[in-house]
Structure formats: C-alpha cells, structure tokens
Amino acid sequence: MTDSTPQPGVPDLGGRTALVTGAAGGIGRACVLRLAAAGAKVRAVDRDAEGLAALVERATDDGRPGTVEALTLDLTDLDAAEHAAAGTDILVNNAGLQLVRPIEDFPPEVFSTVLRVMLEAPFRLMRGALPHMYGQGWGRIVNISSVHGLRASPYKSAYVAAKHGLEGLSKTAALEGAAHGVTSNCVCPGYVRTPLVERQIADQAAAHGIDPERVVGEILLADTAVKRLVEPEEVAEMAAYLCSPQASFVTGASLTMDGGWTAH
C-alpha cells in the first residue's frame, strides 16, 4: 500500500471538489495530499506560488487518484476568497499566521490582518461554498482551529481571538447547514510540527528570555501529557475522517488533538 491509497473508513472522494487554504506547507499541505489520495479534485490556495508549485509536483509524482490545482491567492482579498470557494464540496479553512507580543505592544495592523485571514476569510469562503453545498444536499466544512480556540495563552491575543471566533462561526454553520446535509466542525490540535510553530518557538524564546530548546518542553508542551509535537499528517487524517460516512452525524464539534492538554 502506498501513501496515495485511501485508508479504511475514509470515503472515495472521486468527483468531489475540495478547497484547502494555507496549502503550501504544514497542515494545509498534508490535507491537500490526503484529500487527493482519496480521489478529490483539490484547489490548493496559498499566497506562496513556489510552495504551491512544489505541492502540485509532489501530488503528480505520487500518482494520487485525485488532482491538485494551485491557486495563488492572498486571503486578505476577501472578495477573491469568496469567489474561489464557489462550487466546492469540501472546504478546509487552515490558513493562519501568528505573532507573539504582549497586548500593549501588539501592532494594531497585525491584529487586524490576523482576524482578516483567520476569521473573516473563512466566513467569506463559507459564504462562497454554501450555495453549491446546499444545492446538492451534501457538504463538509473542516475548520483547522487549535487548542487556542478553547484555551488562551499569554502574548497571543490576535491568534486566540481569531480561533475563538472560528469556533463560534463553525458551530453557527453547523446549525444552519444541518438541514442541507452540510456538516461543519473544528479540529483543535496542540502544537503541530509546522513552520508556524517553529517561528513561535523563536518568538517565545525572545519574549521569555530563554533558549529556544527550552521553549518546547517548558512552555509549548508544559500542559501536554504526550510530550511531542503533532504531525501534520495526523491532523490531515482527522480532516479526512470528517468527510467519511462514519462522521455524517458529527457536526458542530471541536475535536481535540492535543495530547491531553485540555484534560487538565
């Protein structure tokens, strides 16, 4: 069995069109490859054109049943985001950015940008996708949230605010979409092995005045029972599960993948 073969319990997504944001790396990249492995035609959205080109090459080389189409797009262009989502059966809202600063030092323009990309853009993408989903009586919205959608941490005001907002938006979409065969859920991982987290490690080291190697054990994973980072492929597998027949009754949920963080 190759990594392009869908796993047991994951549906055949042949004929389905998926859109994944933040697709050039990390969780988004893993979700694109996973959904393409299940046969979906995936629109991979990111502002990183080179990263998208590498992703398309990887998907093609792997011979995945589905296809990957690169769409270079900055999600701060909300009208373009909404237009890009038209006709999609599966929407994975994943794109994110992070800045670690105390509230009194947090640049207001960065706060606005974080909310625009991580909350307003998902709303506009849903707005663009839902008419098609409702029309066919089937749709899947998977919002890559975070433990920070359920818990707060200091120095992450914009990220925490955006993720908390995404949780509420997802639940609202679940309630509105249920009668139309559309589910909406959040996946809430802890710290994932991504470039975003690697940058956070450096920012946290500066904020706390400690060495970067101490950040993972003493700060990032301090409240986590399983002392390792989550792998992007693990998050992608959860996203794929939410598209399966077994998950048709799962909606309005926040599914944690946090190694026991929220068990405290």
N, C-alpha and C positions, 0 to 999 in steps of 0.2 A: 504494500500500500504506500503510495506517495503522499506528500503533504497536500497535493491538489485533490485528493479524494475526500468527499464529504464524510464526516464521522457519523456513526449510528445516531438516529434521533434527530438529525438536522435535515430539514426538508430539501427537496430538489427545488432550487430556486430558478431553474430554467424558465425563461420567459418573463422573469421579474426584473425590474429596473431599480437599482439602489443608488442612493447618493450618500457619499461619506465626506464630511468636511474635515479639514486638518489631515488630509490623506497622505501627505508626502513623507510622513515619518511617524514613529511611535505607535500609539494605539490606532490612529486612523489608517496607517499603512497596513497594520495587521488585520483590521476589519475589512479593508478592501480585498486583500488576498483571500481572506476566509470566505467572504460572500461570493467572490469569483470562483472559489473552489466548489461552492455549492451550485454554481451554474448561473448566477446573476450577471446581468449587464450592469457594471458599476461605473457611475460617474464619480471620479476621484477629484475632489475640489481642494485646492490649496493655492496660496499665492507664490509658492516655491515651484517655478516651472521646471527647474533642473531635477528637483526631487520627484516630481510627478513623472518626468520622462524616465527616470530610473525605475520607478514603480511599474510603469507600463511595460518596460523591457523585462523586468523580473516576472511579471504575470505572464507575458508571452513566452518567455523561456521555459517556464514551468509547465506550459501546456494546460492551463486551467480550463475547465469546461466553460466558464463564463468569460466575459471580456471586460477590459478596463479602458475607460475613456478619460483622458486627462482634461480637466477644465481649470485653467489658471484664473483665479478669482480672489480678490480681496473682499472679505466678508463685511468690511465697513461700508461697502457699496450695497446697501440693503435692497434696493430695487433689483439689482442684478442677482442677488442671492435668491430672492423670491422667484424670479423668472427661471433660474436654473433648476429649481425644485419641481417645476411643472411636469406632470406625467410620471412621477416616481412612485413606486410601490413601497419602497423601504427607505426610510430617512434615518441616517445616523449622524446626530449632532455631536461632534467631537472636538472641533477646533477650540483652542484655548491659548491664553497667554498669562504670564504671571510676573508680578513684581513684588518683592518683599521689602516693605518700608513701614515704619510707624505711621499712623493716620496723620499726625501733624506734619509729616514730611512727604506724604504721598502726593505726587503730582496730580492735580485735578484732571488734566487732559488724559493722563494714563487711566485713571479711574473710569472716565467716560468711554475710552476705547475698549477697555476690558468688558464693560457691560454691553457695549455695542456688538462686539464679536461673540460674546458668550451667552447673551440673553436676548438682545434684540434680533440678531441674525437667526437664531433658532426659531423665534416666533415668526419671522418672515419666511423662513424655509418651510415651516409647517403650513403657513398660510398659502404658500405656493403649491404644496404637495397634496393637501387635504381634499381639494375638489376632485382630483383623479381617484384618490383612495376611496372617497365616499361613493363616487360614481360606480366603481366596480365592487363595492362591498367588502374590500379587503385592504389592509394597510398595516405597516409596522413602523412605529417611531421608537427609536432607541436613542436615548439621551445619555451620553457619557458624562455623568456627573462626577461625584467624588465623595469621599468621607467628609470633605469640606462643604458638601451640600447638606450634611446632617450635623456637623460639628464645626466650631470655629477654632481658629488658631490666631495668635497674635501676628501682626505685621502683614496680614493677607486680606485686608479689608475689601478690595475690589473683587478678588477671586472668590472669597467666601460669599459676598453679596450676590455675585453672578450665579454661583452654583445653587445657593438657596433659592434664588429666583427661578432657575431652571427646574428645580424640583417642583415648585408650585405650578409652573407652566405645563410640565409633563402631566401632572395629576389632572389639571383642567382639561387638557387634550384627551386624556383617558376617559373622563366623564362625558365629554362631548362626542367622542368617537365610538363609544361602545355600541350604540345603536346602528352604526355603519360598518361594523366588522373591523374597526381600527383599534389597535392597542397602542399604548404609549407608556413607556417605562424608563426608569433611570437605572443605570449601572454605576455603582459607587465604589470604585477601587480605592485602596490606600495608595501609597507611593509606588508608581509604576516606573520601570526602567526605561525612561524616555529622555530625550534632550531637555525637555522642560524641567524634569526633576533634577537633572544634572546641573542646570543653571540655578535652580533653587538651592542646591547644596552650597554653591559658591556664595549666593546672596545671604543665606542663613549664617554661613561662616563669618561673613563680614558684619552682619547685624549683631551677632553674639560674641564676636571677637575670639573665635576658636578655630582650630584647624578643620579643614573640610572633612577629613576622615572621621572626626568625632561627631559631625553633624548627623550622619546616618544613624549611628547607634544611640546617641544621646538625645537627639531632637526628633528626626523623622520617624524612627521606629520605637521611640520611648514608650508609647502606649500600645504597641502592636505585639501580640503574643507570638506570631510567626515572624521571626527575625530575618526577613529577606524582602527584597522588592518584588512587586508583582510583575510578571512578564506580560508584554503587550498581547501576546497570543492567547493568554488566559482570558483577558478582557474580550478579545475578539470572539472567543468560543462562547462566552456568555451572550454576546450580541447575537450570534448565530442561533443560539438556543431560543432566544426571544422571537425568532422568526419561524420556529418549528410548530407543528400541530400540537405538541405537548404543552406549549406555552400560550395557547389561544385564550385561556382563562386568566392569564397573568396580565394585569393592566393596572395602571396607577401605582405600581410598586416601585420601591427603591431597593435594589438588590445589592447588598454589600459584598465586596471582595476585599476585606480589609485586614485579614489575618487576626481577627479578634479585637481590633481597635475599639469598635463601638460596643463590645461586650462589657466594657468597664462600667 
